[in-house]
Amino acid sequence: MADSHNGDRKRKFSDRGGGRGGGRGGRPMQHGSRPNKKRNMGRKEHNSSQLDRRGRNEAQQTRNKEQEEAGENEKSALPAAFPAEEVAAEERKPKRKVAVMLGYSGTGYKGMQIDNKQKTIEGDLFNAFVAAGAISKANADDPKKSSLVRCARTDKGVHAAGNVISLKLIIEEDDIVQKINDNLSEQIRVWGIERTIGSFSCYQACDSRWYEYLIPTHAFLPPHPSSFMGKKLEEYAEKEGDVEAYRQRQAEVANFWPEVEERHIKPILESLDDSIRPLVEEALYVVEAVDAPEGADPIIEASIDTNGKEAVPPKNEGANEVQDTIDAIQKQEPGLTLDSETDGSVPLPSKTVHLPALEEAVKALKAAYLSAKKAYRISPERQARVQANLDRYLGTHKFHNYTVQKKFNDKAAQRYIKSFKVAPKAIIINDTEWLSLKVHGQSFMMHQIRKMVGMVALTVRCGTDPKIMEESFGNHIVRIPKVPGLGLLLERPVFDSYNNNNATQNGREKLDFNKYNKEIEDFKEREIYQRIFREEAQGNQFNAFFTHLDNYKDPQFLYLTSGGIEATKKALERKSTQKQFQEDSDDENMSGGEG
């Protein structure tokens, strides 16, 4: 290595013109001595190069066209630069380093961080600062000129009751906060603006952050016994000799599904025509969510992405459940004909079913199951299991499985969790019971909190041995789905060190959200909580998400069974072997084999 390094140094010296045989006056340089110099090309090579460049230009034009069609090249979301004469005529006013304390509902926004092309919280804020005169016209075309820094970058759709950005603003006018709010939608509110020391950075000065996650309690119900996961849980419990322990972990919900079947489902099934009943019974829980290549299922791949980019789920998750069930029925009965012309009063030929009647039957059963889930009220025992699993996050752990693109030995994946608590009392909104989970940590990685909640929800609902929580911090790959972003909100960041040291010593006000508690609580109720409850009532995202997971026919989640991580590993190995065998067989068939 040393010799190679010295050789590199000599070559560099030679290239500068010094040294033997190099530069002016020496022997002519060979092409190898000037690796960065363009060499002479023949006509053929030159034409080839030109074609490559033309191809690249065409490819770029194609990409631009695709972006325009996708709406990515729309006009900037930030203010355009003001005319030079307006900038020159503007009165110069002093800028002060400040902390802007704010809250927002993330619905309809592409996240917190400013983006020139998309609607973001910071984008709307920056526009409001300019409109209110808090940012001069000279600096209106670039947020970097105002040294904008965010405390916490929230993802698409995520809310914040309290967040902070630090930057330089013109704050001479007493009513500047009101002026800024007048230029914002009701979804974003500035609580206050505090002068800070000149070197203040809200990101660097933040000691820790509080987040809240709201989740309906029916998310902790076990998978339906007829679902793919429901069957695998029983199968592996017997296979591993874990039946008794598994039953104990599900004891407080053991009667839920039998009672639902008896009280709500059986009457509907008994009312169905004989031609429809067996089809519906057989297909209701065999909707094939997957057995497809990775990335083919948007709902699941969006929740367990590994590339750091948000996959795009269908617009209405769960909206096609009825059609999915009917498709599954047709798969199971290849000769079945669905007739939509007759009204059902005329007897239909064998293997023919009246489609509207089938659709109504499936809708009625789906609605009955959903109503039963929403009517569920979590028991103290079940809630205690949730809290016990949340407690396993406390302290310092390696959360490489709870984010994207992090490995076990990546130091950045090590995080410290101070507390993770379930609110003692659940709340009931729109006939659905909700739990509030609050986590306090120094800092969090991308999707970490949603995956932490996802892991707890899955382990409790599947009656999984809690040891899986500790194993997820180890040197294993555990694919953990992230629960819907709908329920997540940043409660507030904490600045104790800055408040007790820098602020006090320099005569600055402390950054304290408590002085705005009344406004914040009103805002949370109106713009965040009610929005969450309303969106869930309209879209049933949590029900669709967990039902989809229960029917996800892939080995990735078998670690939730009594087989643990080994069950996933072995199943994936078998799947890989089978796939390789199939590929080898296909190759052999294509080449005619040996005979």
C-alpha positions as CSV (number, residue, x, y, z in Angstrom):
1,M,0.0,0.0,0.0
2,A,2.8,2.4,0.9
3,D,4.6,1.8,-2.4
4,S,1.4,2.4,-4.3
5,H,0.8,5.6,-2.4
6,N,4.3,6.9,-3.1
7,G,3.9,6.0,-6.7
8,D,0.7,8.0,-6.9
9,R,2.6,11.0,-5.4
10,K,5.3,10.8,-8.0
11,R,2.8,10.6,-10.8
12,K,1.0,13.7,-9.5
13,F,4.3,15.6,-9.3
14,S,5.2,14.5,-12.9
15,D,1.8,15.6,-14.2
16,R,2.4,19.1,-12.8
17,G,5.3,19.4,-15.2
18,G,8.2,18.7,-12.7
19,G,10.3,15.7,-12.6
20,R,12.1,13.6,-15.1
21,G,10.5,13.2,-18.5
22,G,7.4,15.2,-17.7
23,G,6.1,18.6,-18.7
24,R,7.8,21.1,-20.9
25,G,11.1,20.3,-22.3
26,G,11.0,16.7,-21.4
27,R,10.1,13.7,-23.5
28,P,6.6,13.7,-25.0
29,M,4.1,12.5,-22.6
30,Q,2.3,9.2,-23.3
31,H,-1.4,9.1,-22.9
32,G,-1.1,6.9,-19.8
33,S,0.7,9.7,-17.9
34,R,-2.3,12.1,-18.3
35,P,-5.3,9.9,-17.3
36,N,-7.6,12.9,-17.2
37,K,-6.7,14.4,-20.6
38,K,-9.0,13.7,-23.5
39,R,-7.2,11.6,-26.1
40,N,-7.6,12.0,-29.8
41,M,-10.5,9.9,-31.2
42,G,-11.0,8.5,-34.6
43,R,-14.0,9.5,-36.7
44,K,-15.8,6.3,-35.8
45,E,-15.3,6.8,-32.0
46,H,-16.2,10.5,-32.3
47,N,-19.5,9.7,-34.0
48,S,-20.2,7.0,-31.4
49,S,-19.6,9.5,-28.6
50,Q,-22.0,12.0,-30.3
51,L,-24.7,9.4,-30.5
52,D,-24.2,8.6,-26.8
53,R,-24.7,12.3,-26.0
54,R,-27.7,12.5,-28.2
55,G,-29.1,9.4,-26.5
56,R,-28.6,10.9,-23.1
57,N,-30.4,14.1,-24.2
58,E,-33.3,12.2,-25.5
59,A,-33.4,10.2,-22.3
60,Q,-33.5,13.4,-20.3
61,Q,-36.3,14.8,-22.4
62,T,-38.3,11.6,-21.9
63,R,-37.7,11.9,-18.1
64,N,-38.8,15.6,-18.2
65,K,-41.9,14.7,-20.1
66,E,-42.8,11.9,-17.6
67,Q,-42.2,14.3,-14.7
68,E,-44.5,16.9,-16.3
69,E,-47.2,14.2,-16.8
70,A,-46.8,13.2,-13.2
71,G,-47.2,16.9,-12.1
72,E,-43.6,17.0,-10.8
73,N,-42.6,20.0,-12.9
74,E,-45.3,22.3,-11.7
75,K,-44.5,25.9,-10.7
76,S,-42.4,26.4,-7.6
77,A,-44.2,26.2,-4.3
78,L,-41.9,29.0,-3.0
79,P,-42.2,32.7,-3.9
80,A,-40.6,33.9,-7.1
81,A,-37.8,36.4,-6.9
82,F,-39.0,40.0,-6.7
83,P,-38.0,42.5,-9.5
84,A,-34.7,44.1,-8.9
85,E,-36.3,47.6,-8.6
86,E,-38.6,46.4,-5.8
87,V,-35.7,44.9,-3.9
88,A,-33.6,48.1,-4.3
89,A,-36.5,50.2,-3.1
90,E,-37.2,48.1,0.0
91,E,-36.3,49.6,3.4
92,R,-33.5,47.6,5.0
93,K,-34.6,46.2,8.4
94,P,-32.5,44.2,10.9
95,K,-32.9,40.5,11.1
96,R,-32.8,38.6,14.4
97,K,-32.1,35.0,15.1
98,V,-35.3,33.5,16.4
99,A,-37.1,30.2,17.3
100,V,-40.5,29.9,15.7
101,M,-42.8,27.7,17.8
102,L,-45.6,26.2,15.7
103,G,-48.2,23.4,15.3
104,Y,-49.7,21.9,12.2
105,S,-51.9,19.2,10.8
106,G,-49.9,17.3,8.2
107,T,-53.0,16.1,6.1
108,G,-52.5,17.1,2.5
109,Y,-48.9,18.0,2.9
110,K,-45.8,16.2,1.6
111,G,-44.1,16.5,5.0
112,M,-42.4,19.2,7.0
113,Q,-39.2,19.8,5.0
114,I,-39.3,22.6,2.4
115,D,-39.5,21.5,-1.3
116,N,-39.6,23.8,-4.3
117,K,-42.1,21.6,-6.2
118,Q,-44.4,20.2,-3.5
119,K,-46.8,21.5,-0.9
120,T,-45.0,21.3,2.5
121,I,-45.4,22.8,5.9
122,E,-42.2,24.8,5.7
123,G,-43.1,26.0,2.2
124,D,-46.3,27.5,3.4
125,L,-44.6,29.0,6.4
126,F,-41.9,30.6,4.3
127,N,-44.5,32.1,2.0
128,A,-46.3,33.5,5.1
129,F,-43.1,35.0,6.4
130,V,-42.5,36.8,3.1
131,A,-46.1,38.0,2.9
132,A,-46.0,39.3,6.5
133,G,-42.7,41.2,5.9
134,A,-40.8,38.9,8.3
135,I,-38.4,38.0,5.4
136,S,-37.2,40.8,3.1
137,K,-37.9,40.7,-0.7
138,A,-34.1,40.4,-1.2
139,N,-34.2,37.1,0.6
140,A,-37.5,35.8,-0.6
141,D,-36.2,33.6,-3.3
142,D,-34.0,31.3,-1.2
143,P,-34.7,30.0,2.4
144,K,-31.0,29.4,2.9
145,K,-30.5,33.2,3.0
146,S,-32.5,33.1,6.2
147,S,-30.5,30.2,7.7
148,L,-33.7,28.1,8.1
149,V,-33.3,24.9,10.2
150,R,-36.0,22.6,11.5
151,C,-36.0,20.8,14.8
152,A,-37.9,17.7,13.7
153,R,-38.6,16.6,10.1
154,T,-42.0,15.0,10.1
155,D,-43.1,12.7,7.2
156,K,-45.9,13.0,4.8
157,G,-49.3,13.3,6.6
158,V,-47.7,13.5,10.0
159,H,-49.0,16.1,12.5
160,A,-47.3,18.3,15.1
161,A,-48.8,20.0,18.1
162,G,-45.4,21.6,18.8
163,N,-42.4,21.9,16.5
164,V,-39.7,24.5,16.1
165,I,-37.8,26.1,13.3
166,S,-34.9,28.5,13.7
167,L,-33.9,31.2,11.3
168,K,-33.4,35.0,10.9
169,L,-36.5,37.1,10.8
170,I,-37.6,40.7,10.8
171,I,-39.6,40.9,14.0
172,E,-39.8,44.6,14.8
173,E,-43.6,44.8,14.6
174,D,-45.5,43.7,17.8
175,D,-48.2,41.9,15.8
176,I,-45.8,39.9,13.6
177,V,-47.2,36.6,14.8
178,Q,-50.7,37.6,14.0
179,K,-49.6,38.8,10.5
180,I,-47.9,35.5,9.8
181,N,-50.9,33.5,11.0
182,D,-53.2,35.6,8.8
183,N,-51.3,34.3,5.8
184,L,-51.5,30.6,6.8
185,S,-54.3,28.1,6.5
186,E,-56.1,27.0,9.7
187,Q,-54.0,23.8,9.5
188,I,-50.8,25.7,10.5
189,R,-50.5,28.0,13.6
190,V,-47.5,29.9,14.9
191,W,-47.7,29.9,18.7
192,G,-44.9,32.3,19.3
193,I,-41.5,33.7,18.2
194,E,-38.6,33.9,20.7
195,R,-35.3,35.7,20.3
196,T,-32.4,33.3,20.6
197,I,-28.6,33.6,20.8
198,G,-26.9,34.1,17.4
199,S,-25.5,30.6,17.2
200,F,-28.8,28.9,18.0
201,S,-29.8,25.9,15.9
202,C,-33.1,24.2,17.0
203,Y,-31.9,20.9,15.6
204,Q,-28.6,20.9,17.6
205,A,-30.1,22.5,20.7
206,C,-32.9,20.0,21.1
207,D,-32.4,17.5,24.0
208,S,-35.3,15.2,23.2
209,R,-38.7,14.9,21.5
210,W,-42.1,13.7,22.6
211,Y,-44.4,12.0,20.0
212,E,-47.9,10.7,20.3
213,Y,-49.5,7.9,18.3
214,L,-53.3,7.3,18.3
215,I,-54.4,3.8,17.4
216,P,-57.8,2.1,17.5
217,T,-57.9,-0.7,20.1
218,H,-59.3,-3.2,17.5
219,A,-55.7,-3.2,16.1
220,F,-54.8,-5.5,19.0
221,L,-57.5,-8.1,18.2
222,P,-56.1,-11.4,17.0
223,P,-56.2,-12.3,13.3
224,H,-59.4,-14.1,12.2
225,P,-58.8,-17.9,12.7
226,S,-59.6,-18.4,8.9
227,S,-57.0,-15.9,7.8
228,F,-53.6,-16.9,6.6
229,M,-51.8,-15.6,9.7
230,G,-54.5,-17.0,12.0
231,K,-53.9,-20.5,10.6
232,K,-50.1,-20.1,10.7
233,L,-50.2,-19.1,14.4
234,E,-52.1,-22.3,15.3
235,E,-49.9,-24.4,13.0
236,Y,-46.6,-23.2,14.5
237,A,-47.8,-23.3,18.1
238,E,-48.6,-27.0,17.7
239,K,-45.4,-27.7,15.7
240,E,-43.2,-26.0,18.4
241,G,-45.1,-27.4,21.4
242,D,-46.1,-23.9,22.4
243,V,-49.9,-24.3,22.3
244,E,-50.4,-23.7,26.1
245,A,-48.2,-20.6,26.2
246,Y,-49.7,-19.3,23.0
247,R,-53.3,-19.8,24.4
248,Q,-52.3,-18.0,27.6
249,R,-51.0,-14.9,25.6
250,Q,-54.4,-14.7,23.8
251,A,-56.5,-15.7,26.8
252,E,-58.4,-12.4,27.2
253,V,-59.5,-12.4,23.5
254,A,-60.0,-16.1,23.1
255,N,-63.8,-15.8,22.8
256,F,-63.9,-12.7,20.6
257,W,-64.1,-14.4,17.2
258,P,-66.4,-17.3,18.2
259,E,-68.9,-14.8,19.7
260,V,-68.7,-12.6,16.5
261,E,-69.4,-15.7,14.3
262,E,-72.3,-16.8,16.4
263,R,-74.0,-13.4,17.0
264,H,-73.2,-11.5,13.8
265,I,-72.1,-13.7,11.0
266,K,-74.2,-16.8,11.4
267,P,-77.5,-15.0,11.0
268,I,-76.3,-13.4,7.8
269,L,-75.1,-16.6,6.3
270,E,-78.3,-18.5,7.2
271,S,-80.3,-15.8,5.3
272,L,-78.4,-16.3,2.1
273,D,-79.5,-18.4,-0.9
274,D,-78.1,-21.9,-1.0
275,S,-76.3,-21.1,-4.3
276,I,-74.4,-18.3,-2.7
277,R,-73.8,-19.3,1.0
278,P,-71.0,-22.0,0.4
279,L,-69.1,-19.7,-2.0
280,V,-69.1,-16.8,0.4
281,E,-68.2,-19.0,3.4
282,E,-65.3,-20.5,1.5
283,A,-63.9,-17.3,0.0
284,L,-64.5,-14.7,2.7
285,Y,-61.0,-15.1,4.2
286,V,-59.0,-16.4,1.3
287,V,-58.5,-13.2,-0.6
288,E,-55.0,-13.6,-1.9
289,A,-53.0,-10.6,-0.7
290,V,-49.8,-11.9,-2.1
291,D,-47.7,-14.7,-3.5
292,A,-46.1,-12.3,-5.9
293,P,-42.7,-10.7,-6.4
294,E,-41.5,-8.1,-3.9
295,G,-43.0,-4.7,-4.7
296,A,-46.1,-6.1,-6.3
297,D,-48.3,-5.4,-3.3
298,P,-48.4,-1.6,-2.7
299,I,-50.0,-1.6,0.7
300,I,-47.5,-4.0,2.2
301,E,-44.4,-2.7,0.3
302,A,-45.3,0.8,1.4
303,S,-45.2,-0.3,5.0
304,I,-42.0,-2.3,4.9
305,D,-40.0,-0.3,2.4
306,T,-36.2,-0.7,2.5
307,N,-35.0,2.0,0.1
308,G,-35.8,5.1,2.1
309,K,-38.6,6.2,-0.3
310,E,-42.2,6.1,0.4
311,A,-44.0,3.6,-1.8
312,V,-47.3,4.8,-3.1
313,P,-50.3,2.7,-1.8
314,P,-53.6,2.6,-3.6
315,K,-55.7,5.7,-3.1
316,N,-58.4,3.9,-1.2
317,E,-56.9,1.1,0.8
318,G,-59.5,-1.6,1.4
319,A,-62.0,0.0,-1.0
320,N,-61.8,-3.0,-3.3
321,E,-62.3,-5.7,-0.6
322,V,-65.6,-6.8,-2.0
323,Q,-64.3,-7.1,-5.5
324,D,-61.2,-8.9,-4.1
325,T,-63.5,-11.4,-2.4
326,I,-65.5,-12.0,-5.6
327,D,-62.3,-12.4,-7.6
328,A,-61.2,-15.1,-5.0
329,I,-64.6,-16.9,-5.4
330,Q,-64.1,-17.0,-9.2
331,K,-60.6,-18.4,-8.8
332,Q,-61.8,-21.2,-6.6
333,E,-64.7,-21.9,-8.9
334,P,-63.2,-21.7,-12.4
335,G,-66.5,-22.7,-14.1
336,L,-68.5,-20.1,-12.2
337,T,-70.5,-17.5,-14.1
338,L,-71.6,-14.3,-12.5
339,D,-74.8,-13.0,-14.0
340,S,-75.8,-9.3,-13.6
341,E,-78.6,-9.1,-16.1
342,T,-81.5,-10.9,-14.2
343,D,-82.9,-9.7,-11.0
344,G,-82.5,-13.1,-9.2
345,S,-86.1,-14.1,-9.4
346,V,-85.5,-16.5,-12.3
347,P,-83.7,-19.7,-11.5
348,L,-80.2,-19.6,-13.0
349,P,-78.3,-22.4,-14.7
350,S,-75.9,-24.5,-12.7
351,K,-72.6,-22.8,-11.9
352,T,-74.2,-19.4,-12.4
353,V,-74.7,-16.9,-9.6
354,H,-76.6,-13.6,-9.5
355,L,-73.8,-11.0,-9.1
356,P,-75.7,-8.3,-7.3
357,A,-76.9,-10.8,-4.7
358,L,-73.4,-12.0,-4.2
359,E,-72.0,-8.5,-3.9
360,E,-74.7,-7.6,-1.3
361,A,-73.9,-10.7,0.7
362,V,-70.2,-10.0,0.7
363,K,-70.8,-6.3,1.7
364,A,-73.1,-7.3,4.5
365,L,-70.5,-9.8,5.9
366,K,-67.6,-7.3,5.6
367,A,-69.7,-4.6,7.3
368,A,-70.6,-7.1,10.1
369,Y,-67.0,-7.9,10.8
370,L,-66.0,-4.3,10.8
371,S,-68.8,-3.3,13.1
372,A,-67.8,-6.1,15.5
373,K,-64.2,-4.8,15.5
374,K,-65.2,-1.2,16.2
375,A,-67.5,-2.4,19.0
376,Y,-64.5,-4.0,20.7
377,R,-63.3,-2.5,24.0
378,I,-59.8,-3.4,25.2
379,S,-59.5,-5.1,28.6
380,P,-57.1,-4.1,31.3
381,E,-55.2,-7.4,30.7
382,R,-54.8,-6.7,27.0
383,Q,-53.8,-3.1,27.6
384,A,-51.2,-4.3,30.1
385,R,-49.7,-6.5,27.4
386,V,-49.4,-3.4,25.2
387,Q,-47.6,-1.5,27.9
388,A,-45.3,-4.4,28.8
389,N,-44.1,-4.6,25.2
390,L,-43.7,-0.8,24.9
391,D,-41.5,-1.0,28.0
392,R,-39.1,-3.3,26.1
393,Y,-38.0,-0.3,24.1
394,L,-36.7,1.6,27.1
395,G,-33.0,2.4,27.2
396,T,-30.4,2.2,24.4
397,H,-31.0,-0.3,21.6
398,K,-30.0,-0.9,18.0
399,F,-33.0,0.0,16.0
400,H,-31.6,-1.0,12.6
401,N,-34.8,-3.0,11.9
402,Y,-37.0,0.0,12.7
403,T,-35.9,2.3,9.9
404,V,-34.5,2.1,6.4
405,Q,-31.0,1.4,5.0
406,K,-29.4,0.7,8.4
407,K,-27.4,-2.3,9.4
408,F,-26.8,-4.0,12.7
409,N,-23.3,-2.5,13.1
410,D,-24.4,1.0,12.0
411,K,-23.8,3.3,15.0
412,A,-26.5,5.7,13.7
413,A,-29.1,3.0,14.4
414,Q,-28.4,3.1,18.2
415,R,-31.1,5.2,19.9
416,Y,-32.1,6.0,23.5
417,I,-35.8,5.8,24.5
418,K,-36.6,7.5,27.8
419,S,-40.3,6.5,28.1
420,F,-43.1,4.9,26.1
421,K,-46.5,5.0,27.8
422,V,-50.1,4.0,27.1
423,A,-52.6,6.6,28.4
424,P,-54.5,4.8,31.3
425,K,-57.9,5.7,29.9
426,A,-58.9,4.9,26.3
427,I,-61.2,7.4,24.4
428,I,-64.2,6.5,22.3
429,I,-64.8,8.5,19.1
430,N,-67.3,7.6,16.4
431,D,-68.1,4.3,18.1
432,T,-64.4,3.3,17.9
433,E,-62.1,3.1,21.0
434,W,-58.6,4.6,20.7
435,L,-55.5,4.4,22.8
436,S,-52.9,7.2,23.0
437,L,-49.3,6.0,23.1
438,K,-46.6,8.6,24.0
439,V,-42.9,8.1,23.4
440,H,-40.1,10.3,24.7
441,G,-36.7,9.8,23.1
442,Q,-33.5,11.8,22.3
443,S,-34.0,11.5,18.5
444,F,-35.7,9.2,16.1
445,M,-34.9,7.9,12.6
446,M,-37.1,7.7,9.5
447,H,-40.3,5.7,10.2
448,Q,-38.9,4.5,13.6
449,I,-41.9,5.3,15.7
450,R,-44.4,3.9,13.2
451,K,-42.4,0.7,13.1
452,M,-42.1,0.6,16.9
453,V,-45.9,0.8,17.2
454,G,-46.3,-1.7,14.4
455,M,-44.1,-4.2,16.1
456,V,-46.0,-3.9,19.4
457,A,-49.4,-4.1,17.7
458,L,-48.3,-7.2,15.8
459,T,-46.8,-9.1,18.7
460,V,-49.8,-8.4,20.9
461,R,-52.4,-9.3,18.3
462,C,-50.6,-12.4,17.2
463,G,-49.9,-13.6,20.7
464,T,-46.2,-13.6,19.9
465,D,-43.6,-14.5,22.5
466,P,-42.3,-11.1,23.7
467,K,-38.7,-12.2,23.4
468,I,-39.0,-11.3,19.7
469,M,-38.7,-7.7,20.8
470,E,-35.2,-8.2,22.1
471,E,-34.3,-10.4,19.1
472,S,-35.3,-7.5,16.8
473,F,-32.5,-5.4,18.3
474,G,-30.0,-8.2,17.4
475,N,-28.1,-9.1,14.3
476,H,-31.1,-10.3,12.4
477,I,-33.2,-8.9,9.5
478,V,-36.7,-8.5,10.7
479,R,-39.1,-6.8,8.3
480,I,-41.4,-4.7,10.4
481,P,-44.4,-2.9,8.8
482,K,-45.0,0.7,9.7
483,V,-48.5,1.5,10.8
484,P,-50.4,4.2,9.0
485,G,-48.9,7.7,9.4
486,L,-52.5,9.0,10.1
487,G,-52.1,8.4,13.8
488,L,-48.7,10.0,14.4
489,L,-48.0,13.5,15.8
490,L,-45.1,15.3,17.2
491,E,-46.1,16.4,20.7
492,R,-43.2,18.8,21.3
493,P,-39.4,19.1,21.4
494,V,-37.5,19.7,24.6
495,F,-34.8,22.4,25.1
496,D,-33.9,22.1,28.8
497,S,-30.1,22.5,28.3
498,Y,-30.5,25.6,26.1
499,N,-33.1,27.0,28.5
500,N,-31.1,26.5,31.6
501,N,-27.8,27.6,30.2
502,N,-27.6,29.7,27.1
503,A,-31.0,31.4,27.3
504,T,-30.7,32.4,31.0
505,Q,-27.1,33.6,30.7
506,N,-27.9,35.7,27.6
507,G,-31.2,37.2,28.8
508,R,-33.3,35.3,26.3
509,E,-36.8,33.8,26.9
510,K,-36.9,30.1,27.5
511,L,-38.4,27.9,24.7
512,D,-41.4,26.6,26.6
513,F,-44.6,25.3,25.0
514,N,-46.5,25.3,28.3
515,K,-47.3,29.0,28.0
516,Y,-49.4,28.1,24.9
517,N,-51.1,25.0,26.3
518,K,-54.6,26.3,25.9
519,E,-54.2,27.2,22.3
520,I,-52.3,24.0,21.6
521,E,-55.0,21.8,23.2
522,D,-57.7,23.5,21.2
523,F,-55.8,23.2,18.0
524,K,-55.0,19.5,18.6
525,E,-58.7,18.7,19.2
526,R,-59.9,20.7,16.2
527,E,-57.2,20.2,13.6
528,I,-55.4,17.0,14.5
529,Y,-57.5,14.6,16.6
530,Q,-60.8,15.2,14.8
531,R,-59.0,15.0,11.5
532,I,-57.5,11.6,12.4
533,F,-60.8,10.3,13.7
534,R,-62.7,11.6,10.6
535,E,-60.2,10.1,8.2
536,E,-60.3,6.7,9.9
537,A,-64.1,6.8,9.9
538,Q,-64.2,7.5,6.2
539,G,-61.3,5.2,5.0
540,N,-60.9,2.5,7.7
541,Q,-57.2,2.6,7.1
542,F,-56.2,0.6,10.3
543,N,-58.8,-2.1,9.6
544,A,-57.6,-2.4,5.9
545,F,-53.9,-2.4,7.0
546,F,-54.1,-5.2,9.6
547,T,-56.6,-7.3,7.6
548,H,-54.3,-7.1,4.7
549,L,-51.3,-8.2,6.8
550,D,-53.3,-11.1,8.2
551,N,-53.8,-12.4,4.7
552,Y,-50.4,-11.6,3.4
553,K,-49.2,-15.0,2.1
554,D,-45.5,-14.6,2.3
555,P,-42.9,-15.9,4.8
556,Q,-41.7,-12.4,5.8
557,F,-44.0,-12.3,8.9
558,L,-43.7,-15.9,10.2
559,Y,-41.4,-14.6,12.9
560,L,-44.7,-13.6,14.7
561,T,-45.5,-17.3,15.1
562,S,-44.2,-19.7,17.7
563,G,-41.5,-20.5,15.2
564,G,-39.9,-17.1,15.7
565,I,-37.2,-15.7,13.4
566,E,-36.1,-19.2,12.4
567,A,-39.6,-19.8,10.9
568,T,-39.1,-16.9,8.5
569,K,-35.5,-17.9,7.7
570,K,-36.4,-21.5,6.8
571,A,-39.5,-20.5,4.9
572,L,-37.6,-18.0,2.8
573,E,-34.8,-20.5,2.2
574,R,-37.4,-23.0,0.9
575,K,-39.0,-20.4,-1.2
576,S,-35.6,-19.4,-2.7
577,T,-34.8,-23.1,-3.4
578,Q,-38.2,-23.6,-5.1
579,K,-37.7,-20.5,-7.2
580,Q,-34.2,-21.6,-8.2
581,F,-35.5,-25.1,-9.0
582,Q,-38.3,-23.6,-11.1
583,E,-35.8,-21.3,-13.0
584,D,-33.5,-24.2,-13.6
585,S,-36.4,-26.3,-14.9
586,D,-37.5,-23.5,-17.2
587,D,-33.9,-23.2,-18.5
588,E,-33.8,-27.0,-19.1
589,N,-37.1,-27.0,-20.8
590,M,-36.1,-24.1,-23.0
591,S,-32.9,-25.9,-24.1
592,G,-34.6,-29.2,-24.6
593,G,-33.0,-30.8,-21.6
594,E,-30.7,-33.8,-22.1
595,G,-32.8,-35.8,-24.4
